[in-house]
Amino acid sequence: MSGVFDSQVGLFDAKLGLFDDGGTDALTANSFATASPTLSNPSLASNAALTPLSILTAAPNILAVTITQEHSLTPTVIVVGNPIISTTGLIQDHQLSAPSVVTQSPELSTSELIENIVLTTSALETGSPTVSAATISQVHALSPTSILTARPQVQSTVDPDWLIDTELQELQQMFGGWPRRNYEVPDGRLVQAEREIEQQFGQKVSIDRKAKSLIKFGKSAPLATGSLQTVWTVGGNETYVSANTIDSISSSSALDTEQVYLECHTVDESGNFTFLSQVVTLNGQNRVALPVPVARVSLAYNNSGTNLVGRVVVYENTALNNGIPTDVTKIHIDIPAGLQESFKAATTFSSSDYFVLTGGFGSVSSKTSGAADFYLEIREQNKVFRQVAAISGSAAGPWEIKLDPAVVLPKNSDIRFRAETANNNLVVFTVFQGYLAKIL
């Protein structure tokens, strides 16, 4: 009895009534009844060929592989007699073929590449080499960064002031033994001041070699009665600082963007002053940091080609109101609105200079009436201000004084003019002048 079905071509056997569409493994038999069939070694074969077009995976991570295949054969209705099946063989073949596999870049924990090259020569034979001319040069440049030697032993020394001594000897012969060069300074009282400095402080100085004179002009703010106040436009008295905390400048006008020139002094931990000048550009009412913070500022003026509009102040960094510090004790100099330079009758001398004060001038403003007493005060290093001169002036007549002998101010000292009046809101002017002497 014929009952063979081929699943590859989808044949139908009319005697059995079996049908396979050629694409699935589901076998379905219609309801029919047969006599007792006799099957001579039937063979059921199923071939599945799975061919993926492409497989794209990320970096694979496979812990364990389990392949499971389940078959569910469900006949609807099969009614047979007692079938006799001598031998049954079930064969299933799977072929998995991937045409292309694309993965990401693999990660290798450790990669070691070893290349061994063995060069072997059996024999090398050369002739006698010929060298035309060979020059070998070697240049050494030795630059020591530091040289440490033992204490030198000097048999004899040369006086570092030998040039001055030589000139003195020549001039003594020329001018009959005058111990200092008369042509160096404007008058004999300056020569005497140099002698006094050497006698009192033990240091030789030269006004000629310093070549710098000083004239300080001061104008007061309206003076209140009953107290000594510095002759400067800020008003009251300056609060002197012992460190380089003066670090700011600004204007009361948003229009001011000019350059301002400053003469200042810095101070070190030992109280020694060093002179410096600096230029800073204004940014209206906004605070601008000084290039170098200082402990003293004695002069400020407009260094540009356009006039200042507002009031310019130099101060310790603090709160501002329209560009002006709310704490007036932080202000150390100002250029009043309408002016282009400061008027502060006070200054400081560095650790390398002495000052020889030769005279001064004072008056009461023509816009006010009254009289005032003027005091010249100096403060040596680590000491308090003391009055070294006093004079009175009024609107009726100014005062002028020439000091002979001159007054000597030592290095690292401060000087200021202060005034006292019985007339409220009086405005006064002062000038002091002299010469700086350089320590040799």
C-alpha positions, 0 to 999 in steps of 0.5 A: 500500500502506497503511503509515502509523503515527501515534505520537501516538494509538498506531494499529496498521496490520495490514498492516505489523504495527507497534505504538507504545504512544504513550509512547516512541521505541522502535520494535519490529517483529515478525518478518515477511516482505513482498514488495518494499514500495513506500513513497510518501514515508513520514514519521516524526515524533516529538514529545516534550513535557517539562513539569516541575512545579517546578524548585528550584535553588541559586544557579546557576553555569554555565560552559559548556552542552552539550546532547547527545541520543543515540538508539539504535534496535535492531530485533530482526529485520527481513527485507525485500526491496529497499525503495524509499524515495523520500524520508525525513524525520526531524523531532523537536520538543522543547518545554521549559516550566517553570511555575515556577523558584525560586532563592536570593537572587541575588548582585550584585557591584555595584548602582547605582541612579540616579534623576533628577528634573527639576523645571521650572517655567515661571513663579512669581509671588507677591504681597508677603509679610506678616511680622507680627513676627520675632525672631532671638536667638542665645546663645553659651556659651563655656567655655574648657578651658585659658587660657595667658597670659604671665607676669603682672606683679604690682606688689605681693603680699598675704601669704597669712598675713595673716589669721594675722598680723592675729589675732596682732596682736589677741592680742598686744594682748589677752595682752601680746604672746604670739606664739601663741594660748594658747587654741589648744592645751592647754598651753604646751609645744605652743606651743613645739613649733610654734615649734620646728617653724618654727625647725628645719624652716622650716614654720608648723604649727597643732595647733588647725587640724588638730584631731586627737589620737593615742593608739596602744595596743600589745600584744606577741606572746610575746617571745623573749629577746635581741632588740628586737621591735616591740610588736605582736601579729604578733610580731618586727618589721615588714618595711617596704615602699617601695611600695604592695604591701600589698593583701590581707586574710583571716581564719583562720575561714571564718565571718568575713564582717564589715566591717573598717575600716583606717587606712593610708598610700600612698606616692609615688615621692618617698617622700611619705606620704598618709593614707587610710581604707578599709573592706573586707568579709571572705570567710572564709579567702579573700583579698580585695583591698584597695580601695586598695593601701598602703605602711603600715597602722596600725589595723584594727578590726571595723566590723560588728555581729557579732564576728570569729571568727578571726584577721584579717590584712592582708598583701602577696599571698602563699600562704595556709594556712587564710587566714593567709600562710605567709610571716609577713614579708608580714603588716603588721597583725593582729586576734588571734582573740578580739579586735576591734581591732589592737594595734600600737604603731607608725604613720606620719605624712603629708607634710602633718603633724608629730607632737608626742609628749607622753607614753607608758605601758608595762607587763608583762602580769599573766599573766607575770612579768619585766621589759623595756626599752622603746625609742621609735624614730623614722625620718625620711624616707630614714633609719633608725630611731633610739632617742629614748627608753628606759625599763624596766618590770616586772610589779612596776610599770608606767611612765608618762612625760610629755614636757616639752618634747614630742618633735617628729616631722617629716612623712613619718616612722615611729614605733614602740615596741620591747621587749627582755627576758631572760624568754622569752615575756614579753608587754608593753603600751605606749601613746604619745600626742600631737597632729598639727600641720597644715602651713599 
